[in-house]
Amino acid sequence: MTTEIRRAETPDNLQDLHQPDTYLDWQKKEGVKVIVDFAFEDLRTLELGDWERKGGRGALINIPNLFLPNDAQIVEIRPGGKSVPEHHLYEEMVYILSGRGATSVWLDESRRQNFEWQEGSLFAIPVNAWYQHFNGSGSEPARYVAVTNAPPVMRQWRNLDFIFKNPFQFTDRFSGEQDYFSGKGKLHTHRKLLTNFVANAIDMPLYDYLTRGADGINSHIHMANNVTGTHISEFPVGTYKKANRHGPGAHLLILSGTGYSLLWNQEDRSDMRKADWKVGGMVIVPAEATFHQHFNTGKERARYLALRSGTGLVNSQRQSDVSIEENGWQIEYPNEDRQIHEIFERDLKKRGAPCRMKAFIPWCTGEVGPTSKRNT
């Protein structure tokens, strides 16, 4: 027995179905400058547009990825200026690029928590708590970068009043504790630090990282009981980290050093992009398929702060430390293409600096640097 397929005729006068994108609608409503890219040499000199509500000027950075697990908000508060008080259901982590000032956080007006910050400070805004930023200088602007998960939150709920006017208080995350932003922290296993405020991320202590190569050190920081996460990594002069990949949206802010990153999606690296950076620079992983690798070509150890989306990244972060030979997402030094190392040695030669990867790369023409057995 055969079943006849019944096909309906499509009328010629149908209209397209409008699919709302609340995040893009919010961008238009804010009237803020939007930049679509994933590599920036220096955020401190990035050209901004007007963003009066945030305290003066600003810009939104979106990676070229329709999924958009997060965004970056670059904000500059004018001298003596302040932002408009606000609260919202998306998470926000803040790193101070330049200047000094203070932030006030509260659930009700009678219990405001105030803390001061400076260049290098890192903190998280408790979800849906009220907050306001103040520039502490009357003569110099203050600039910060905030990485948020606004895109998926707005696209899920599709209602800006629900996002910005919701009265619910997440007291399990923040209930007005006096020492919430004191900077006190508790270290857990696997280099995990639980804290809500880091006074100076540029100089905070880090710990041995056994798998990423070249004598690197690292610490994972958990703030405000967030889903979004962050970590800080550092690696020595004349070295570079192993290539790996993981979920999209990791924003890597350069805290010290000079160098570059290589990013590619295609197996033959025909789409490889070289992104030069210095202090204040930022490189964002645009896609899950993007392999990325970071190189120190300067005269001091290179340190970066990674601000990450929490969506789907837990398992991918674990995979990113496992060799591709073991079905993971990390390329071990002996398995990388020789071109990768040749680019590195050429850049070092231009700067008159030695390559110190001889212990890890058989074809390295430089010198022996870090030789810890943990990096084999």
C-alpha positions as CSV (number, residue, x, y, z in Angstrom):
1,M,0.0,0.0,0.0
2,T,1.4,3.4,-1.0
3,T,0.5,6.7,0.7
4,E,0.0,9.7,-1.4
5,I,2.0,12.8,-0.4
6,R,-0.3,15.8,-0.2
7,R,1.4,19.1,-1.1
8,A,-0.3,22.4,-0.3
9,E,0.1,25.3,-2.6
10,T,1.9,28.3,-1.1
11,P,0.0,31.5,-1.6
12,D,1.9,34.3,-3.4
13,N,0.9,37.0,-0.9
14,L,2.5,35.6,2.3
15,Q,4.7,38.0,4.4
16,D,8.0,37.1,6.0
17,L,7.8,35.9,9.6
18,H,9.5,38.5,11.8
19,Q,11.8,36.8,14.4
20,P,12.6,39.3,17.1
21,D,16.2,39.7,18.3
22,T,15.9,41.4,21.7
23,Y,19.7,41.8,22.0
24,L,20.0,43.6,18.7
25,D,16.9,45.7,19.5
26,W,18.5,46.7,22.8
27,Q,21.7,47.8,21.0
28,K,19.6,50.1,18.7
29,K,17.7,51.5,21.7
30,E,21.0,52.3,23.5
31,G,22.3,54.0,20.4
32,V,25.8,52.8,21.2
33,K,28.6,52.2,18.8
34,V,28.9,48.5,17.9
35,I,32.2,46.9,16.7
36,V,32.2,43.4,15.2
37,D,35.6,41.8,15.5
38,F,37.7,39.5,17.6
39,A,41.2,41.1,17.9
40,F,42.2,44.5,19.3
41,E,45.7,45.7,19.9
42,D,44.8,48.2,22.7
43,L,41.4,48.8,24.2
44,R,42.7,51.8,26.0
45,T,42.9,53.8,22.8
46,L,39.9,52.2,21.0
47,E,37.7,54.9,19.5
48,L,34.3,55.1,21.4
49,G,30.9,56.7,20.7
50,D,28.5,58.5,23.0
51,W,27.0,56.4,25.8
52,E,25.7,58.9,28.3
53,R,23.8,56.4,30.5
54,K,27.1,54.7,31.3
55,G,28.9,57.8,32.2
56,G,30.1,59.4,29.0
57,R,31.4,57.2,26.1
58,G,31.5,53.6,25.1
59,A,31.2,50.8,22.6
60,L,29.9,47.3,22.3
61,I,32.1,44.5,20.9
62,N,30.5,41.5,19.3
63,I,32.4,38.6,17.9
64,P,31.5,37.6,14.3
65,N,29.3,34.7,15.5
66,L,25.5,34.7,15.3
67,F,25.4,32.5,18.5
68,L,27.0,35.4,20.6
69,P,27.5,33.7,24.0
70,N,28.5,37.0,25.4
71,D,29.6,40.6,24.6
72,A,32.2,43.1,25.8
73,Q,31.2,46.6,26.8
74,I,34.0,49.3,26.7
75,V,33.0,52.2,28.9
76,E,34.8,55.5,29.6
77,I,33.5,57.6,32.5
78,R,34.3,61.3,32.1
79,P,36.4,63.1,34.7
80,G,34.3,63.5,37.9
81,G,31.5,61.6,36.2
82,K,29.3,58.7,37.1
83,S,27.0,56.2,35.5
84,V,23.2,56.0,35.9
85,P,22.2,53.5,38.6
86,E,20.9,50.2,37.0
87,H,20.3,46.5,37.7
88,H,19.8,43.6,35.2
89,L,19.4,39.9,35.0
90,Y,22.5,39.2,33.0
91,E,25.9,38.7,34.7
92,E,28.7,41.2,34.3
93,M,32.5,41.0,35.1
94,V,34.5,44.3,35.1
95,Y,38.2,44.9,34.5
96,I,39.6,48.4,34.9
97,L,41.7,49.4,32.0
98,S,42.7,52.9,33.2
99,G,41.9,55.4,35.9
100,R,40.6,55.1,39.4
101,G,37.2,55.4,41.1
102,A,34.6,53.6,43.1
103,T,31.5,51.4,42.7
104,S,28.4,51.3,44.9
105,V,26.3,48.1,45.0
106,W,23.0,47.6,46.9
107,L,19.7,45.7,47.2
108,D,18.1,48.5,49.1
109,E,19.3,52.1,49.8
110,S,19.9,51.5,53.5
111,R,22.7,48.9,52.8
112,R,25.0,50.2,50.1
113,Q,28.3,48.5,49.7
114,N,31.0,50.8,48.4
115,F,34.5,49.8,47.2
116,E,37.3,51.6,45.4
117,W,39.2,50.4,42.3
118,Q,42.2,51.3,40.2
119,E,43.8,50.2,36.9
120,G,44.1,46.4,37.1
121,S,41.2,45.8,39.4
122,L,38.8,43.0,38.7
123,F,35.3,42.4,40.1
124,A,31.8,41.1,39.3
125,I,28.5,42.8,39.7
126,P,26.1,40.5,41.6
127,V,23.2,39.5,39.3
128,N,20.3,41.9,39.5
129,A,21.8,44.0,42.3
130,W,21.7,47.8,41.8
131,Y,25.1,49.4,41.0
132,Q,26.6,52.7,40.1
133,H,30.2,53.6,39.0
134,F,32.0,56.8,39.9
135,N,35.2,58.3,38.4
136,G,37.5,59.2,41.3
137,S,39.5,61.7,39.2
138,G,38.4,65.2,38.4
139,S,40.9,65.5,35.5
140,E,41.3,62.1,33.9
141,P,38.7,59.7,32.4
142,A,38.4,56.2,33.7
143,R,37.9,53.3,31.3
144,Y,36.8,49.7,31.9
145,V,35.8,46.6,29.9
146,A,32.8,44.6,31.1
147,V,32.2,41.1,29.7
148,T,28.5,40.1,30.0
149,N,26.2,37.3,29.0
150,A,23.5,39.8,27.9
151,P,23.0,38.4,24.4
152,P,21.7,34.9,25.4
153,V,19.8,36.2,28.4
154,M,18.0,38.9,26.4
155,R,17.4,36.4,23.5
156,Q,15.9,33.9,25.9
157,W,13.4,36.2,27.7
158,R,12.7,38.6,24.8
159,N,11.5,41.3,27.2
160,L,13.7,44.2,28.2
161,D,11.4,45.2,31.1
162,F,11.8,41.7,32.5
163,I,15.6,42.0,32.2
164,F,16.0,45.6,33.6
165,K,12.9,46.0,35.8
166,N,12.7,42.7,37.5
167,P,12.5,43.1,41.4
168,F,13.7,39.6,42.3
169,Q,16.7,39.6,44.6
170,F,19.2,36.8,44.3
171,T,20.1,36.8,48.0
172,D,21.9,33.5,47.6
173,R,24.5,35.4,45.6
174,F,24.5,38.8,47.3
175,S,22.5,39.9,50.4
176,G,24.4,43.1,51.3
177,E,27.3,41.5,53.2
178,Q,29.7,44.1,54.6
179,D,32.8,42.3,53.4
180,Y,31.5,41.1,50.0
181,F,34.0,43.3,48.1
182,S,36.8,43.2,50.7
183,G,39.1,41.2,48.4
184,K,39.2,38.2,50.8
185,G,39.5,35.0,48.9
186,K,39.7,31.3,49.5
187,L,41.9,29.0,47.5
188,H,40.6,25.6,46.5
189,T,42.1,22.6,44.6
190,H,43.2,22.9,41.0
191,R,44.2,26.6,41.4
192,K,40.6,27.8,42.0
193,L,40.2,31.0,43.9
194,L,36.8,32.1,45.3
195,T,36.6,35.9,45.7
196,N,34.5,38.8,44.6
197,F,37.2,41.5,44.2
198,V,40.8,41.4,43.0
199,A,42.6,44.7,43.7
200,N,45.3,44.2,41.2
201,A,45.0,41.3,38.7
202,I,48.3,42.3,37.1
203,D,50.4,41.2,40.2
204,M,48.2,38.6,42.0
205,P,49.9,35.2,42.7
206,L,49.4,32.4,40.3
207,Y,50.1,28.6,40.5
208,D,51.8,25.9,38.4
209,Y,49.7,24.9,35.3
210,L,50.7,21.4,34.4
211,T,49.4,21.0,30.9
212,R,49.5,24.2,28.9
213,G,53.3,24.2,28.4
214,A,56.4,26.4,28.7
215,D,56.5,26.8,32.5
216,G,53.1,28.6,32.6
217,I,51.2,29.5,35.8
218,N,47.5,30.1,36.2
219,S,44.6,30.6,38.5
220,H,40.8,30.2,38.0
221,I,38.7,32.8,39.7
222,H,35.1,32.3,40.7
223,M,33.2,35.5,41.4
224,A,29.7,36.3,42.7
225,N,28.5,32.7,42.3
226,N,28.4,33.4,38.5
227,V,27.9,31.0,35.7
228,T,30.4,33.0,33.7
229,G,34.0,32.5,34.7
230,T,37.5,33.9,34.5
231,H,41.1,32.8,34.8
232,I,44.5,34.4,34.6
233,S,47.5,32.8,32.9
234,E,51.1,33.8,32.5
235,F,54.1,32.5,30.5
236,P,57.8,33.3,30.4
237,V,59.9,35.4,28.0
238,G,60.8,33.7,24.7
239,T,58.1,31.1,25.0
240,Y,54.6,30.3,23.8
241,K,51.6,28.3,24.9
242,K,50.3,25.2,23.2
243,A,47.5,25.6,20.6
244,N,44.0,24.5,21.6
245,R,40.4,25.2,21.0
246,H,37.2,25.4,23.2
247,G,33.8,27.0,23.2
248,P,33.4,30.6,21.7
249,G,33.5,33.9,23.6
250,A,36.6,33.7,25.8
251,H,37.8,37.3,26.0
252,L,41.6,37.4,26.6
253,L,42.8,40.8,28.0
254,I,46.5,41.4,28.0
255,L,47.7,42.5,31.4
256,S,51.5,42.4,30.8
257,G,53.9,41.7,28.0
258,T,54.1,42.0,24.3
259,G,53.3,39.4,21.7
260,Y,50.7,38.0,19.4
261,S,48.1,35.3,18.9
262,L,47.4,33.0,16.0
263,L,43.8,31.9,15.3
264,W,42.5,29.6,12.6
265,N,39.5,27.3,11.9
266,Q,40.7,25.5,8.8
267,E,42.9,22.4,9.1
268,D,45.3,23.8,6.6
269,R,45.4,27.1,8.4
270,S,44.5,29.0,5.2
271,D,42.3,31.3,7.3
272,M,45.0,31.9,10.0
273,R,45.0,35.4,11.5
274,K,47.9,36.9,13.3
275,A,46.7,39.3,16.0
276,D,49.5,41.5,17.6
277,W,48.9,42.6,21.1
278,K,50.4,44.6,24.0
279,V,49.2,45.7,27.4
280,G,45.5,46.7,27.0
281,G,45.0,44.4,24.0
282,M,42.3,41.8,23.7
283,V,41.8,38.7,21.6
284,I,38.4,36.8,21.6
285,V,37.9,33.2,20.6
286,P,35.2,33.6,17.9
287,A,34.1,29.9,17.4
288,E,34.3,26.5,18.9
289,A,36.3,25.3,15.9
290,T,38.9,28.1,16.4
291,F,42.4,26.9,17.3
292,H,44.3,29.7,19.0
293,Q,47.9,30.0,20.3
294,H,49.6,32.8,22.3
295,F,53.2,33.9,21.9
296,N,55.4,36.1,24.1
297,T,57.9,38.1,22.1
298,G,58.6,40.8,24.7
299,K,61.1,41.3,27.4
300,E,58.9,40.3,30.4
301,R,56.5,37.5,31.3
302,A,53.2,37.8,29.4
303,R,50.0,37.6,31.5
304,Y,46.4,37.6,30.3
305,L,43.0,37.6,31.9
306,A,40.4,35.4,30.2
307,L,36.7,36.4,30.8
308,R,34.5,33.5,29.6
309,S,30.9,32.6,28.9
310,G,29.6,29.8,31.1
311,T,27.3,28.4,28.4
312,G,28.6,25.0,27.3
313,L,32.2,25.8,28.3
314,V,32.7,23.5,31.3
315,N,33.2,20.3,29.2
316,S,35.0,22.1,26.4
317,Q,37.5,23.7,28.9
318,R,38.3,20.2,30.1
319,Q,38.8,18.9,26.5
320,S,41.0,21.9,25.7
321,D,43.7,20.5,28.0
322,V,43.7,17.0,26.5
323,S,45.9,16.2,23.5
324,I,44.2,15.7,20.1
325,E,45.9,12.3,20.1
326,E,43.7,11.4,23.1
327,N,40.5,12.8,21.4
328,G,41.0,16.2,23.1
329,W,41.4,19.7,21.7
330,Q,45.1,20.6,22.4
331,I,48.0,20.3,20.0
332,E,51.2,19.2,21.7
333,Y,54.4,20.9,20.8
334,P,56.0,18.0,18.8
335,N,52.7,17.8,16.7
336,E,52.4,21.4,15.7
337,D,53.3,22.6,12.2
338,R,56.8,23.8,11.8
339,Q,55.5,27.0,10.3
340,I,54.1,28.0,13.7
341,H,57.5,28.0,15.3
342,E,59.2,29.6,12.3
343,I,56.8,32.6,12.6
344,F,57.7,32.9,16.3
345,E,61.5,32.8,15.7
346,R,61.2,35.5,12.9
347,D,59.3,37.8,15.3
348,L,61.8,37.3,18.0
349,K,64.7,38.1,15.6
350,K,63.1,41.4,14.7
351,R,63.0,42.3,18.3
352,G,66.5,41.0,19.0
353,A,65.2,38.6,21.6
354,P,66.2,34.9,22.0
355,C,63.8,31.9,21.5
356,R,63.8,29.7,24.6
357,M,61.8,26.8,23.3
358,K,64.6,24.3,22.7
359,A,63.4,22.0,25.5
360,F,60.1,21.5,23.8
361,I,60.5,22.0,20.0
362,P,63.0,19.6,18.3
363,W,63.6,22.0,15.4
364,C,64.0,25.1,17.6
365,T,67.2,27.1,16.7
366,G,67.1,29.0,20.0
367,E,68.2,28.2,23.5
368,V,67.0,26.0,26.3
369,G,64.7,27.9,28.6
370,P,62.1,26.4,31.0
371,T,62.9,22.6,31.4
372,S,60.4,21.5,34.0
373,K,59.3,17.9,33.4
374,R,55.7,19.0,33.8
375,N,55.9,20.5,30.3
376,T,56.8,17.4,28.4
